[in-house]
Amino acid sequence: MHISFGACVNEMIVLPCRAVAEPDKDYAVCFAIPVNTKGIKIITSEEAPFRPNDFFDFPINASIFSASGCIVFENVFVPIERVFLKREWQYSANYPYLFADFHRLTADAYKYPELEVMVGLGAILAEYNGLENIPHIREKLARLMMFAEGTEALGKAAVEHCENEPGTNLVYPNAMYSNIAKFFYADNFHQIVKMVQDIGGGLVSGGISEKDFNNPETRPLLEKYFGAKAGIPTEFRLRAMRLARDLLNAWHLAVTIHGEGSLAAQFLAVNALADWDKYKAAAKRAARIQDGSKHPNVQ
């Protein structure tokens, strides 16, 4: 489920979705397969409302189509040379964990450009509403900026402090930083959306469309009653409101939490990755507890 653009590729790699215990070893499988293999069915659905070329009402989703596939396997034959894991349940966790490490870094990377737009949107909504110098609005804008740049910094840290597999040339993102980056933006995203919506005001939820704005009968009314701050065309304000409505919709809220692994998945990963002995050693040193335990990084 939720296999983004599954219908658009030539091949897929199938992985276990989690660590598999021995009783479920039949599900410890990993293989590569062409998507047009007999027995594979992909049920594809539109993720967000897609309105091609409707750039006034849907400035984001008029140009970006996203689709999610539910992939069903019914008696699919997989040649043995395309099988990488077959019931070796002890190694099943390696596949989803490494995949998740890369996948969460992709989330960190693509989220920052989206957050840049959100920060800018908050700023122009404040300006168009004539509120850019109100103290609580300035605080919200600062929080928006710190959230965006914090997400970027964590994603960069995952790359700059990358790890490598001993004895190989395989380099992969720092798993701890990558998971923390994804958790940081996902866990805070709803609060950030709330701030942008608060700056924009109730008109963010309004439905003033391009048809209404360009209708000779209704446009004078909209120009009069929906005007922005002096010097800002009403059209600019309405376009900003439509961007907020398009960018902050329910799909974006849901996919930010669950895309690239839910918050619970990050908790599991961080708990497994953390060097708890190091933290305990630091606390014991500060408390002067001498129980004979040592850690190489805590002197």
C-alpha positions in Angstrom: 0.0 0.0 0.0 1.1 3.6 -0.6 3.6 2.7 -3.3 4.2 6.2 -4.8 4.1 6.1 -8.6 4.3 2.3 -8.7 2.5 2.3 -12.0 5.2 4.6 -13.6 8.3 2.4 -13.2 9.6 -0.6 -15.2 10.8 -2.6 -12.2 10.1 -2.8 -8.5 12.1 -4.1 -5.6 9.9 -5.8 -2.9 11.2 -5.7 0.7 9.9 -6.9 4.1 8.1 -4.0 5.8 9.6 -4.8 9.2 11.8 -7.3 11.1 10.2 -10.7 10.7 10.2 -13.4 13.4 10.7 -17.1 12.7 6.9 -17.9 12.8 6.4 -15.4 9.9 9.5 -16.4 7.9 7.4 -17.0 4.8 7.1 -13.2 4.6 10.9 -12.7 4.8 11.3 -12.2 1.1 13.1 -9.6 -1.0 13.2 -9.7 -4.8 13.1 -7.6 -8.0 10.4 -8.0 -10.6 9.1 -6.2 -13.7 5.8 -4.5 -13.0 4.1 -6.0 -16.1 4.7 -9.6 -14.8 1.6 -11.7 -14.9 -0.4 -11.6 -11.7 0.7 -8.1 -10.5 -2.1 -5.7 -10.2 -1.6 -2.0 -9.4 -4.6 -0.1 -8.2 -3.6 3.6 -8.5 -5.4 6.5 -7.0 -4.9 10.2 -7.1 -3.3 11.5 -3.9 -4.1 15.2 -4.0 -6.6 17.0 -6.1 -5.0 17.5 -9.5 -6.3 20.4 -11.7 -4.0 20.8 -14.7 -3.4 24.4 -15.7 -5.7 25.8 -13.1 -3.0 27.9 -11.6 -5.2 30.5 -9.9 -7.3 28.0 -7.8 -4.7 25.3 -7.5 -1.2 26.9 -7.8 0.6 23.8 -6.5 -1.7 20.9 -7.6 -2.2 22.3 -11.1 1.3 21.3 -12.0 2.2 18.5 -9.7 0.4 15.1 -10.1 1.0 12.5 -7.4 -0.4 9.0 -7.3 -0.2 6.2 -4.9 -0.5 2.5 -5.7 -1.9 -0.5 -3.9 0.0 -3.4 -5.4 -1.5 -6.9 -5.3 0.4 -10.1 -6.1 -1.7 -13.1 -7.2 0.3 -16.2 -8.0 3.3 -14.2 -9.3 6.3 -16.3 -10.5 9.7 -14.8 -9.4 12.8 -16.3 -11.0 15.2 -17.5 -8.3 18.1 -15.3 -9.7 15.9 -12.3 -8.9 15.4 -13.3 -5.2 17.7 -11.7 -2.6 16.1 -13.0 0.6 14.1 -16.2 0.9 12.8 -17.1 4.4 16.1 -16.1 6.1 14.1 -14.2 8.7 17.2 -13.4 10.8 18.3 -10.8 8.2 14.9 -9.4 7.3 15.3 -6.2 9.4 18.4 -5.1 7.4 16.3 -4.4 4.3 13.6 -2.1 5.7 16.0 -0.3 8.0 18.5 0.6 5.3 15.7 1.5 2.9 14.1 3.7 5.6 17.4 5.4 6.3 17.6 6.6 2.6 13.9 7.2 2.4 13.8 9.5 5.4 16.7 11.5 4.0 14.7 12.0 0.8 11.9 13.4 3.0 14.3 15.7 4.7 15.5 16.9 1.3 12.2 17.5 -0.5 10.5 19.0 2.6 12.9 22.0 2.9 11.9 23.6 -0.5 8.2 23.1 0.5 9.0 24.8 3.9 10.7 27.7 2.1 7.4 28.2 0.3 5.5 28.0 3.5 7.8 30.6 5.2 7.4 32.9 2.3 3.7 32.4 2.2 3.4 33.3 5.9 5.5 36.4 5.1 3.4 37.6 2.1 0.1 36.9 3.9 1.3 39.0 6.8 2.3 41.8 4.4 -0.9 41.6 2.2 -3.0 41.7 5.4 -1.1 44.7 6.7 0.1 42.7 9.8 3.8 42.3 9.2 4.8 44.5 12.2 2.4 43.0 14.8 4.5 41.4 17.5 2.7 38.0 17.6 2.8 37.8 13.8 6.6 38.5 13.8 7.0 35.8 16.4 5.1 33.3 14.2 7.2 34.2 11.2 10.4 33.6 13.2 9.1 30.2 14.3 8.3 29.4 10.7 11.8 30.3 9.6 13.5 28.4 12.5 11.4 25.3 11.7 12.4 25.4 8.1 16.1 26.0 8.7 16.2 23.4 11.5 14.8 20.8 9.2 17.5 21.7 6.6 20.3 21.6 9.2 19.3 18.1 10.4 19.1 16.8 6.9 22.5 18.2 6.0 23.9 16.6 9.2 22.7 13.2 8.1 24.7 13.6 4.9 27.8 15.3 6.4 28.1 12.7 9.1 27.3 9.8 6.9 28.2 6.2 7.8 29.8 3.4 5.7 29.6 -0.3 5.8 33.0 -1.8 6.9 34.9 -3.5 4.1 32.7 -2.0 1.4 32.4 1.3 -0.5 28.7 1.6 0.6 28.0 4.9 2.1 24.6 5.8 3.6 23.1 8.6 5.6 23.6 8.9 9.3 20.6 6.9 10.5 20.1 8.7 13.8 20.2 12.2 12.2 18.0 11.1 9.3 15.3 9.7 11.6 15.5 12.8 13.9 15.2 15.2 10.9 12.1 13.4 9.6 10.5 13.3 13.1 11.3 17.0 13.7 9.4 18.3 10.8 6.6 15.8 10.9 5.9 16.2 14.6 5.9 20.0 14.3 4.2 20.4 10.9 0.6 20.8 12.1 1.7 23.6 14.4 3.4 25.3 11.5 0.4 25.0 9.3 -1.7 26.4 12.2 0.6 29.5 12.2 0.3 30.1 8.5 -3.4 29.7 8.6 -3.6 32.1 11.6 -1.6 34.7 9.8 -3.7 34.3 6.7 -7.0 34.5 8.5 -10.4 33.0 7.7 -10.1 33.9 4.0 -7.6 30.9 3.7 -10.6 28.6 3.9 -12.7 30.7 1.5 -13.5 29.6 -2.0 -13.0 32.7 -4.1 -12.2 31.2 -7.5 -10.7 32.5 -10.7 -14.1 32.3 -12.4 -15.5 34.6 -9.7 -12.6 37.0 -9.9 -12.6 37.3 -13.7 -16.4 37.6 -13.9 -17.2 41.3 -14.9 -20.2 41.2 -12.6 -18.5 40.0 -9.4 -14.9 41.3 -9.8 -15.7 44.9 -8.7 -17.2 43.5 -5.5 -14.3 41.3 -4.8 -11.9 44.2 -5.5 -13.7 46.3 -3.1 -14.3 43.9 -0.2 -11.3 41.6 -0.4 -8.7 44.3 -1.0 -5.2 43.9 0.4 -3.0 46.5 2.1 -2.7 49.8 0.2 -0.4 49.3 -2.8 -1.0 45.5 -3.1 -3.4 44.3 -5.8 -6.4 42.3 -4.6 -5.5 39.6 -7.1 -2.2 39.1 -5.3 -3.9 38.6 -1.9 -6.4 36.1 -3.4 -3.7 34.2 -5.1 -1.8 33.9 -1.8 -5.0 32.7 -0.1 -5.5 30.1 -2.8 -1.9 28.9 -2.4 -2.5 28.5 1.4 -5.7 26.5 0.7 -3.9 24.3 -1.9 -0.7 23.8 0.1 -2.2 23.2 3.5 -4.8 20.7 2.6 -5.6 17.5 4.4 -3.5 15.4 2.1 -0.3 17.4 2.9 -1.1 17.1 6.6 -1.5 13.3 6.5 1.4 12.6 4.2 3.8 14.7 6.3 3.0 12.5 9.3 2.9 9.1 7.6 5.1 9.5 4.5 8.5 7.9 4.8 7.4 6.2 8.0 5.1 7.3 10.8 6.2 9.0 14.0 6.1 5.6 15.7 8.6 4.3 13.2 11.1 7.0 14.1 10.7 6.2 17.8 11.5 2.5 17.0 14.5 3.4 14.9 16.0 5.9 17.4 15.5 3.6 20.3 17.3 0.8 18.4 20.1 3.1 17.2 20.8 5.0 20.4 24.0 4.3 22.3 22.2 4.1 25.7 25.4 3.0 27.5 27.1 6.3 26.5 24.3 8.4 27.9 24.2 6.3 31.1 28.0 6.6 31.5 27.7 10.4 31.1 25.1 10.6 33.9 27.0 8.2 36.2 30.2 10.3 35.7 28.2 13.5 36.6 26.7 11.7 39.7 30.1 10.2 40.6 28.6 6.7 40.5 31.5 4.3 40.3 30.0 0.9 39.4 32.9 -0.3 37.2 31.1 0.3 33.9 33.0 2.2 31.3 32.3 3.7 27.8 35.1 4.6 25.3 33.5 8.0 24.6 33.0 9.0 28.2 36.2 9.5 30.2 
